[in-house]
Amino acid sequence: MDITFDHVSFAYQAGTPFAGDGLKDISTTIKGGDYTAIIGHTGSGKSTLLQHLNALLKPTSGTVTIGDRQITPETNNKNLKPLRQKVGMVFQFAENQLFEQTVERDIAFGPMNFGVPEKDAKALAAQMVKLVGLPDDILQQSPFDLSGGQMRRVAIAGVLAMQPEILVLDEPTAGLDPAGRLEMMTMFKKLHDEQGLTIVLVTHQMDDVADYADRVLVMEHGALVRQGTPREIFADPDWLRQKQLGLPKTTAFAERLQKLGFTFDQMPLTASELADDLMPQIGGGDLG
Ligand SMILES: Nc1ncnc2c1ncn2[C@@H]1O[C@H](COP(=O)(O)OP(=O)(O)OP(=O)(O)O)[C@@H](O)[C@H]1O
């Protein structure tokens, strides 16, 4: 399922003296099956864009087409449930939304609310717990007795239990330690590769963009200022610096090596690409 933005603008508090631009004339397509990263400085409009992906916000002008459903300023709020089921949202600090007495009940809550019988919803909960890498015996525990990282996985399992086609992640690793971040990012990669989930990730971590994304959207002041592959986006470090955005660590390191006389046909994004580029220049062989 694709999501297409056609000249979408959005103003907070439209029609009042306090109106402020959230989005300005956005046109792009997020392709079904892709792993798309959205980057941009604080306040650039990333969260506002995400909320258009399942019609939590509707454009002030323009059209968002989600699968076969068109969302325009005139769209009324009825019948949006099927769409909300297809586009699962994991908000920042998703664990704050846990509320049930057991993990099982928390995960089963969404599907039951959509009419899935209790027995099936509990079976789904057991399946989703596995999918997010938690042990079965966690199902009967209180979510509030778990670690922060486990709680976040439970919240993600709750979103996955709705069996969405698209998983939208707003800084899903915020507040986790490096090991927890890597585990979580590996889990999303697996969901993308093995379950075929379309992923839309908002992040400030350029290493994650380089490691996982197929495509990158760069936001600034509510506008989409560039879109392309990670290689295209990270090929222009000066431009990124102007936008107050960083580089993946490997690319930043390669940029420093360039100043020492090393050459790169294209800037390496990952450690293994860097190693392949460097070996011939320092007299080493092919790493294979
Ligand atoms: N509820 C709101 N009411 C009014 N203005 C808002 C509201 N939410 C966001 N804004 C404004 O809209 C603009 C875009 O905000 P948004 O939260 O989408 O940015 P962001 O890129 O997600 O930022 P961050 O990286 O800090 O999460 C900002 O100028 C922000 O102040």
The ligand as an ORCA input file, in Angstrom:
! r2SCAN-3c Opt
* xyz 0 1
  N      -0.320     21.199     18.537
  C       0.362     22.192     17.966
  N      -0.149     23.458     17.936
  C       0.505     24.467     17.322
  N       1.695     24.331     16.698
  C       2.265     23.108     16.701
  C       1.626     21.978     17.339
  N       2.432     20.888     17.159
  C       3.515     21.318     16.448
  N       3.420     22.643     16.192
  C       4.385     23.446     15.425
  O       4.501     22.891     14.114
  C       5.861     22.880     13.686
  C       6.292     21.463     13.341
  O       6.291     20.672     14.553
  P       6.577     19.104     14.591
  O       6.290     18.649     15.974
  O       5.853     18.454     13.470
  O       8.152     19.060     14.319
  P       9.176     17.852     14.492
  O      10.088     17.928     13.316
  O       8.437     16.593     14.700
  O       9.973     18.244     15.809
  P      10.723     17.278     16.893
  O      11.967     16.742     16.219
  O      11.064     18.241     17.985
  O       9.746     16.219     17.311
  C       6.664     23.511     14.817
  O       6.851     24.872     14.509
  C       5.795     23.338     16.028
  O       6.016     24.364     16.968
*
